[in-house]
Amino acid sequence: MKNWFSEGGSIRNIGGVLAQRKLTRSIISALRVAGKSYEWLHSETNTWIPMSEYDAGIGIFCKRIPLEKRQRKQYCGL
């Protein structure tokens, strides 16, 4: 029988992944509501993907979202 209490690190990692995906979706949602266009860095292909109508899987593959502040590009690394 497996002791789930000894698997605390694995459970925390799963929680972190889910939180990261939720944060990504929240950022994308806020950008859409504000009428801002965006692009995101695909984690597997390492290419920048422009905003599209269907970004349902973005939370799984998103590595970075560039944000501009006072004409200076910064990155929200996820």
Number of C-alpha atoms within 10 A of each C-alpha: 3 6 7 9 8 9 10 11 10 11 12 11 11 12 11 12 14 14 13 16 17 13 14 22 19 13 13 22 12 12 14 13 9 9 9 10 11 16 17 22 20 17 15 9 9 13 12 17 15 11 14 10 5 7 11 9 10 18 20 15 16 23 20 19 21 16 14 10 8 5 7 8 9 12 12 12 12 16
